[in-house]
Amino acid sequence: MANSIMVIHPYKYEGMWVFDDEKVGLVQEPFVSGVDDIIDKMVSEISNASEGFSLLFSSVSFPGHQAKFEWQREESGGNWYYIKNLEMEGWLCPALFKYFKGAPKNIYAQFKVKAA
């Protein structure tokens, strides 16, 4: 069984939020279409977030999560999610399916300082 809470370490590359995850074969996978703006808001209090931060996420609520992404619709192989507390929407590309069998109804996320 896969972990119920997963972690990636996004960072800025050529002005874009990207992440690497060799376990699932992703290198400099970009966040686009609104998710990049959501990340900007969520990491505004994290020093040097552009150098890397930890993003914990799960389809199950967990203590300390700061955002709840609510599924809206499928488009272009990816899925749109709405974050009510930010009143923002973002598109998660098909790389989502490297972590979930299908698009979860909700994704809970925590944005935190990356451990040294």
PyMOL commands that place a pseudoatom at each C-alpha (Angstrom):
pseudoatom trace, name=CA, resn=MET, resi=1, chain=A, elem=C, hetatm=0, pos=[0.000, 0.000, 0.000]
pseudoatom trace, name=CA, resn=ALA, resi=2, chain=A, elem=C, hetatm=0, pos=[1.235, 3.504, -0.837]
pseudoatom trace, name=CA, resn=ASN, resi=3, chain=A, elem=C, hetatm=0, pos=[1.826, 6.104, 1.846]
pseudoatom trace, name=CA, resn=SER, resi=4, chain=A, elem=C, hetatm=0, pos=[-1.263, 8.122, 2.633]
pseudoatom trace, name=CA, resn=ILE, resi=5, chain=A, elem=C, hetatm=0, pos=[0.835, 11.292, 3.039]
pseudoatom trace, name=CA, resn=MET, resi=6, chain=A, elem=C, hetatm=0, pos=[3.327, 12.023, 0.297]
pseudoatom trace, name=CA, resn=VAL, resi=7, chain=A, elem=C, hetatm=0, pos=[6.029, 14.689, 0.117]
pseudoatom trace, name=CA, resn=ILE, resi=8, chain=A, elem=C, hetatm=0, pos=[7.738, 16.539, -2.711]
pseudoatom trace, name=CA, resn=HIS, resi=9, chain=A, elem=C, hetatm=0, pos=[10.172, 19.460, -2.617]
pseudoatom trace, name=CA, resn=PRO, resi=10, chain=A, elem=C, hetatm=0, pos=[9.229, 22.166, -5.132]
pseudoatom trace, name=CA, resn=TYR, resi=11, chain=A, elem=C, hetatm=0, pos=[11.694, 24.897, -6.045]
pseudoatom trace, name=CA, resn=LYS, resi=12, chain=A, elem=C, hetatm=0, pos=[11.955, 27.706, -8.596]
pseudoatom trace, name=CA, resn=TYR, resi=13, chain=A, elem=C, hetatm=0, pos=[13.699, 26.968, -11.900]
pseudoatom trace, name=CA, resn=GLU, resi=14, chain=A, elem=C, hetatm=0, pos=[13.833, 29.634, -14.617]
pseudoatom trace, name=CA, resn=GLY, resi=15, chain=A, elem=C, hetatm=0, pos=[11.050, 31.514, -12.832]
pseudoatom trace, name=CA, resn=MET, resi=16, chain=A, elem=C, hetatm=0, pos=[8.691, 28.524, -12.543]
pseudoatom trace, name=CA, resn=TRP, resi=17, chain=A, elem=C, hetatm=0, pos=[7.779, 26.269, -9.637]
pseudoatom trace, name=CA, resn=VAL, resi=18, chain=A, elem=C, hetatm=0, pos=[8.970, 22.748, -10.465]
pseudoatom trace, name=CA, resn=PHE, resi=19, chain=A, elem=C, hetatm=0, pos=[9.768, 19.539, -8.593]
pseudoatom trace, name=CA, resn=ASP, resi=20, chain=A, elem=C, hetatm=0, pos=[11.776, 16.375, -9.065]
pseudoatom trace, name=CA, resn=ASP, resi=21, chain=A, elem=C, hetatm=0, pos=[10.697, 12.939, -7.882]
pseudoatom trace, name=CA, resn=GLU, resi=22, chain=A, elem=C, hetatm=0, pos=[12.958, 10.180, -9.117]
pseudoatom trace, name=CA, resn=LYS, resi=23, chain=A, elem=C, hetatm=0, pos=[10.703, 7.524, -7.521]
pseudoatom trace, name=CA, resn=VAL, resi=24, chain=A, elem=C, hetatm=0, pos=[8.051, 8.281, -10.163]
pseudoatom trace, name=CA, resn=GLY, resi=25, chain=A, elem=C, hetatm=0, pos=[10.338, 9.487, -12.967]
pseudoatom trace, name=CA, resn=LEU, resi=26, chain=A, elem=C, hetatm=0, pos=[9.681, 13.239, -12.836]
pseudoatom trace, name=CA, resn=VAL, resi=27, chain=A, elem=C, hetatm=0, pos=[12.377, 15.873, -13.334]
pseudoatom trace, name=CA, resn=GLN, resi=28, chain=A, elem=C, hetatm=0, pos=[11.634, 19.603, -13.236]
pseudoatom trace, name=CA, resn=GLU, resi=29, chain=A, elem=C, hetatm=0, pos=[7.892, 18.898, -13.523]
pseudoatom trace, name=CA, resn=PRO, resi=30, chain=A, elem=C, hetatm=0, pos=[6.273, 22.360, -13.617]
pseudoatom trace, name=CA, resn=PHE, resi=31, chain=A, elem=C, hetatm=0, pos=[3.275, 23.684, -11.730]
pseudoatom trace, name=CA, resn=VAL, resi=32, chain=A, elem=C, hetatm=0, pos=[1.198, 25.776, -14.156]
pseudoatom trace, name=CA, resn=SER, resi=33, chain=A, elem=C, hetatm=0, pos=[-2.298, 27.194, -14.741]
pseudoatom trace, name=CA, resn=GLY, resi=34, chain=A, elem=C, hetatm=0, pos=[-2.938, 28.771, -11.359]
pseudoatom trace, name=CA, resn=VAL, resi=35, chain=A, elem=C, hetatm=0, pos=[-1.193, 26.237, -9.127]
pseudoatom trace, name=CA, resn=ASP, resi=36, chain=A, elem=C, hetatm=0, pos=[1.981, 28.311, -9.437]
pseudoatom trace, name=CA, resn=ASP, resi=37, chain=A, elem=C, hetatm=0, pos=[0.064, 31.334, -8.074]
pseudoatom trace, name=CA, resn=ILE, resi=38, chain=A, elem=C, hetatm=0, pos=[-1.378, 29.215, -5.249]
pseudoatom trace, name=CA, resn=ILE, resi=39, chain=A, elem=C, hetatm=0, pos=[2.140, 28.123, -4.286]
pseudoatom trace, name=CA, resn=ASP, resi=40, chain=A, elem=C, hetatm=0, pos=[3.299, 31.771, -4.304]
pseudoatom trace, name=CA, resn=LYS, resi=41, chain=A, elem=C, hetatm=0, pos=[0.560, 32.629, -1.774]
pseudoatom trace, name=CA, resn=MET, resi=42, chain=A, elem=C, hetatm=0, pos=[1.104, 29.555, 0.409]
pseudoatom trace, name=CA, resn=VAL, resi=43, chain=A, elem=C, hetatm=0, pos=[4.894, 29.956, 0.720]
pseudoatom trace, name=CA, resn=SER, resi=44, chain=A, elem=C, hetatm=0, pos=[4.975, 33.735, 1.184]
pseudoatom trace, name=CA, resn=GLU, resi=45, chain=A, elem=C, hetatm=0, pos=[5.976, 33.261, 4.858]
pseudoatom trace, name=CA, resn=ILE, resi=46, chain=A, elem=C, hetatm=0, pos=[8.683, 30.639, 4.139]
pseudoatom trace, name=CA, resn=SER, resi=47, chain=A, elem=C, hetatm=0, pos=[12.185, 32.098, 3.896]
pseudoatom trace, name=CA, resn=ASN, resi=48, chain=A, elem=C, hetatm=0, pos=[13.981, 31.170, 0.672]
pseudoatom trace, name=CA, resn=ALA, resi=49, chain=A, elem=C, hetatm=0, pos=[11.059, 29.028, -0.525]
pseudoatom trace, name=CA, resn=SER, resi=50, chain=A, elem=C, hetatm=0, pos=[12.327, 29.457, -4.080]
pseudoatom trace, name=CA, resn=GLU, resi=51, chain=A, elem=C, hetatm=0, pos=[15.374, 27.376, -3.074]
pseudoatom trace, name=CA, resn=GLY, resi=52, chain=A, elem=C, hetatm=0, pos=[13.030, 24.555, -2.046]
pseudoatom trace, name=CA, resn=PHE, resi=53, chain=A, elem=C, hetatm=0, pos=[10.309, 23.791, 0.473]
pseudoatom trace, name=CA, resn=SER, resi=54, chain=A, elem=C, hetatm=0, pos=[8.448, 20.665, 1.562]
pseudoatom trace, name=CA, resn=LEU, resi=55, chain=A, elem=C, hetatm=0, pos=[4.941, 20.048, 0.257]
pseudoatom trace, name=CA, resn=LEU, resi=56, chain=A, elem=C, hetatm=0, pos=[3.062, 17.302, 2.061]
pseudoatom trace, name=CA, resn=PHE, resi=57, chain=A, elem=C, hetatm=0, pos=[-0.153, 16.142, 0.409]
pseudoatom trace, name=CA, resn=SER, resi=58, chain=A, elem=C, hetatm=0, pos=[-2.808, 13.479, 0.786]
pseudoatom trace, name=CA, resn=SER, resi=59, chain=A, elem=C, hetatm=0, pos=[-6.326, 12.625, -0.280]
pseudoatom trace, name=CA, resn=VAL, resi=60, chain=A, elem=C, hetatm=0, pos=[-7.034, 12.170, 3.443]
pseudoatom trace, name=CA, resn=SER, resi=61, chain=A, elem=C, hetatm=0, pos=[-7.213, 15.084, 5.878]
pseudoatom trace, name=CA, resn=PHE, resi=62, chain=A, elem=C, hetatm=0, pos=[-4.223, 15.224, 8.236]
pseudoatom trace, name=CA, resn=PRO, resi=63, chain=A, elem=C, hetatm=0, pos=[-3.282, 17.439, 11.209]
pseudoatom trace, name=CA, resn=GLY, resi=64, chain=A, elem=C, hetatm=0, pos=[-1.548, 20.630, 10.121]
pseudoatom trace, name=CA, resn=HIS, resi=65, chain=A, elem=C, hetatm=0, pos=[-2.829, 20.765, 6.551]
pseudoatom trace, name=CA, resn=GLN, resi=66, chain=A, elem=C, hetatm=0, pos=[-3.161, 24.362, 5.375]
pseudoatom trace, name=CA, resn=ALA, resi=67, chain=A, elem=C, hetatm=0, pos=[-5.123, 23.999, 2.161]
pseudoatom trace, name=CA, resn=LYS, resi=68, chain=A, elem=C, hetatm=0, pos=[-7.910, 21.807, 0.875]
pseudoatom trace, name=CA, resn=PHE, resi=69, chain=A, elem=C, hetatm=0, pos=[-7.986, 21.449, -2.902]
pseudoatom trace, name=CA, resn=GLU, resi=70, chain=A, elem=C, hetatm=0, pos=[-11.546, 20.554, -3.992]
pseudoatom trace, name=CA, resn=TRP, resi=71, chain=A, elem=C, hetatm=0, pos=[-11.991, 18.775, -7.336]
pseudoatom trace, name=CA, resn=GLN, resi=72, chain=A, elem=C, hetatm=0, pos=[-13.923, 20.793, -9.919]
pseudoatom trace, name=CA, resn=ARG, resi=73, chain=A, elem=C, hetatm=0, pos=[-13.557, 19.190, -13.348]
pseudoatom trace, name=CA, resn=GLU, resi=74, chain=A, elem=C, hetatm=0, pos=[-11.297, 17.313, -15.760]
pseudoatom trace, name=CA, resn=GLU, resi=75, chain=A, elem=C, hetatm=0, pos=[-9.645, 19.128, -18.659]
pseudoatom trace, name=CA, resn=SER, resi=76, chain=A, elem=C, hetatm=0, pos=[-6.820, 18.267, -21.075]
pseudoatom trace, name=CA, resn=GLY, resi=77, chain=A, elem=C, hetatm=0, pos=[-5.886, 15.118, -19.166]
pseudoatom trace, name=CA, resn=GLY, resi=78, chain=A, elem=C, hetatm=0, pos=[-5.482, 17.006, -15.901]
pseudoatom trace, name=CA, resn=ASN, resi=79, chain=A, elem=C, hetatm=0, pos=[-7.862, 18.222, -13.234]
pseudoatom trace, name=CA, resn=TRP, resi=80, chain=A, elem=C, hetatm=0, pos=[-8.957, 21.610, -11.895]
pseudoatom trace, name=CA, resn=TYR, resi=81, chain=A, elem=C, hetatm=0, pos=[-9.107, 22.128, -8.139]
pseudoatom trace, name=CA, resn=TYR, resi=82, chain=A, elem=C, hetatm=0, pos=[-10.511, 25.028, -6.108]
pseudoatom trace, name=CA, resn=ILE, resi=83, chain=A, elem=C, hetatm=0, pos=[-9.017, 26.264, -2.830]
pseudoatom trace, name=CA, resn=LYS, resi=84, chain=A, elem=C, hetatm=0, pos=[-11.841, 27.926, -0.933]
pseudoatom trace, name=CA, resn=ASN, resi=85, chain=A, elem=C, hetatm=0, pos=[-9.781, 29.751, 1.703]
pseudoatom trace, name=CA, resn=LEU, resi=86, chain=A, elem=C, hetatm=0, pos=[-7.742, 31.425, -1.085]
pseudoatom trace, name=CA, resn=GLU, resi=87, chain=A, elem=C, hetatm=0, pos=[-10.639, 31.718, -3.550]
pseudoatom trace, name=CA, resn=MET, resi=88, chain=A, elem=C, hetatm=0, pos=[-8.250, 30.405, -6.222]
pseudoatom trace, name=CA, resn=GLU, resi=89, chain=A, elem=C, hetatm=0, pos=[-8.378, 27.645, -8.797]
pseudoatom trace, name=CA, resn=GLY, resi=90, chain=A, elem=C, hetatm=0, pos=[-5.514, 25.659, -10.291]
pseudoatom trace, name=CA, resn=TRP, resi=91, chain=A, elem=C, hetatm=0, pos=[-4.957, 22.838, -12.761]
pseudoatom trace, name=CA, resn=LEU, resi=92, chain=A, elem=C, hetatm=0, pos=[-2.976, 19.756, -11.808]
pseudoatom trace, name=CA, resn=CYS, resi=93, chain=A, elem=C, hetatm=0, pos=[-1.450, 18.005, -14.815]
pseudoatom trace, name=CA, resn=PRO, resi=94, chain=A, elem=C, hetatm=0, pos=[-1.535, 14.247, -15.494]
pseudoatom trace, name=CA, resn=ALA, resi=95, chain=A, elem=C, hetatm=0, pos=[1.541, 13.822, -13.242]
pseudoatom trace, name=CA, resn=LEU, resi=96, chain=A, elem=C, hetatm=0, pos=[-1.147, 13.700, -10.512]
pseudoatom trace, name=CA, resn=PHE, resi=97, chain=A, elem=C, hetatm=0, pos=[-1.706, 10.078, -11.537]
pseudoatom trace, name=CA, resn=LYS, resi=98, chain=A, elem=C, hetatm=0, pos=[1.849, 9.192, -10.496]
pseudoatom trace, name=CA, resn=TYR, resi=99, chain=A, elem=C, hetatm=0, pos=[0.524, 9.651, -6.936]
pseudoatom trace, name=CA, resn=PHE, resi=100, chain=A, elem=C, hetatm=0, pos=[-3.180, 8.763, -7.144]
pseudoatom trace, name=CA, resn=LYS, resi=101, chain=A, elem=C, hetatm=0, pos=[-5.036, 6.097, -9.170]
pseudoatom trace, name=CA, resn=GLY, resi=102, chain=A, elem=C, hetatm=0, pos=[-7.715, 8.643, -10.040]
pseudoatom trace, name=CA, resn=ALA, resi=103, chain=A, elem=C, hetatm=0, pos=[-8.292, 12.327, -9.364]
pseudoatom trace, name=CA, resn=PRO, resi=104, chain=A, elem=C, hetatm=0, pos=[-9.104, 12.595, -5.645]
pseudoatom trace, name=CA, resn=LYS, resi=105, chain=A, elem=C, hetatm=0, pos=[-12.229, 14.488, -4.615]
pseudoatom trace, name=CA, resn=ASN, resi=106, chain=A, elem=C, hetatm=0, pos=[-10.039, 16.463, -2.201]
pseudoatom trace, name=CA, resn=ILE, resi=107, chain=A, elem=C, hetatm=0, pos=[-6.312, 16.941, -1.775]
pseudoatom trace, name=CA, resn=TYR, resi=108, chain=A, elem=C, hetatm=0, pos=[-5.047, 18.257, 1.555]
pseudoatom trace, name=CA, resn=ALA, resi=109, chain=A, elem=C, hetatm=0, pos=[-1.703, 20.068, 1.563]
pseudoatom trace, name=CA, resn=GLN, resi=110, chain=A, elem=C, hetatm=0, pos=[0.839, 21.477, 3.962]
pseudoatom trace, name=CA, resn=PHE, resi=111, chain=A, elem=C, hetatm=0, pos=[3.589, 23.864, 2.859]
pseudoatom trace, name=CA, resn=LYS, resi=112, chain=A, elem=C, hetatm=0, pos=[6.597, 23.964, 5.188]
pseudoatom trace, name=CA, resn=VAL, resi=113, chain=A, elem=C, hetatm=0, pos=[10.289, 24.725, 5.480]
pseudoatom trace, name=CA, resn=LYS, resi=114, chain=A, elem=C, hetatm=0, pos=[12.423, 22.008, 3.949]
pseudoatom trace, name=CA, resn=ALA, resi=115, chain=A, elem=C, hetatm=0, pos=[14.559, 20.246, 6.533]
pseudoatom trace, name=CA, resn=ALA, resi=116, chain=A, elem=C, hetatm=0, pos=[18.271, 20.752, 5.995]
for i in range(1, 116): cmd.bond("trace and resi %d" % i, "trace and resi %d" % (i + 1))
show_as sticks, trace
zoom trace
